[in-house]
Amino acid sequence: MRIGALVFDAYGTLYDTQSVQDVAEQLFPGKGEALTQIWRLKQLEYSWLLTCMERYEDFWELTRRSLDYAVETLGLRAEADTLERLMERYLHLAPYAETREALQALAAWPLAILSNGSRAMLEGLVRNSRLADRFQAVISVDEARAFKPSRRAYALVERHLKTPKEEILFVTSNAFDAAGAKHFGFKVGWVRRGAGAGAPAGAFSPTVLFRHLRGGADRLGYEADARLGSLLEVAGLVA
Ligand code: LAC
């Protein structure tokens, strides 16, 4: 693969959106898991809906709206400061265990993030996780006022990195994002995070349901160039 720069998705790829679950469980004992999954499922659904409607509200706003939805649908009651605590978690999501090492191994390459996150969310996230110095650019879809998988969102990369799309390796674990990036014309590395284990023997927990919905490769006719077990395999791809 002839690659000029690597671009990473943020939520679910470098940073674990599931890491809101500890605070969710503290605030809503017994309901934290369901809240976590419904919140994330709805958040992305809203991003697609707005983009289809050719409307835009930034991802912080959608994250709040989807949190309101999740709280309400579970019949929970939350004061404003409880909701704030959950929203704050989005600025302090845990990087995956291998994120730091994987980025370190790629230090010789131009690296960037392209994410649905608003500029302020992404700046907070990379600063709080002390990863800001790893990236040449942290690109928010705010500039395009359209969420992934809109082509307008992916087109921001070429503008920022001055690298043709055929020479971008786009790394994501979000299957819809892998399909969108491939459709746009990037080379795509899809990080497979825990899908395809088959149906569990016991009850189908919200987390298992989430993995099955979002952890598998989408069947939309776009195959990633590489399927990766973890971010650590990216370095081998470009070596
Ligand atoms: C992002 C979404 C896809 O970071 O999670 O853009």
Residues whose N, C-alpha, C, O or C-beta is under 5 A from the ligand:
A	BS01	LAC	D9 A10 Y11 L114 S115 N116 G117 N174 D177
